Amino acid sequence: MDKEPNNIHETQPSANDTGRSGSFDPQFEDAQRIEGGGAPQKIIWNTLPKGIRVIGYVFAAAVVAMLVFALSTNFY
């Protein structure tokens, strides 16, 4: 098997492809390259399905309730 020096694997970025368009976060470089979706976009919470929003609200309320409980037990 002859290996050419310029032959790269399909998952490796090419030398001239930086993958940087718009805002860029180096921590997400691999995920952006794998998914091919470009830069992460801001989530518009009102457009999520109602069930997901309800789960998020319940989770946030539970975190706040645990914080209030922890703070209230510390003072007695």
C-alpha positions, 0 to 999 in steps of 0.5 A, a space after each residue: 500500500 502506497 501512502 501519498 504524503 498529501 493524502 489525509 483521512 476524510 475526518 481530518 480538516 483540510 489545510 485551507 479549511 479552518 471551519 471558522 465562520 462568524 463567532 467561533 468557540 474552539 471547544 465546539 470545533 469537533 462537534 461543529 465539524 462532525 454535525 456540519 451545522 455551523 456555529 451554535 445558534 441561540 435557543 429561543 425558549 418560547 419556540 420549544 414544545 410545551 412539554 420540554 418547557 414544563 419539564 424545564 420549569 419544574 426542574 428550575 422550581 425544584 432547584 430553587 426549592 432545594 436552595 431555599 430549604 438548604 438555606 432555611 435549615 442552616 439558620 436554625 
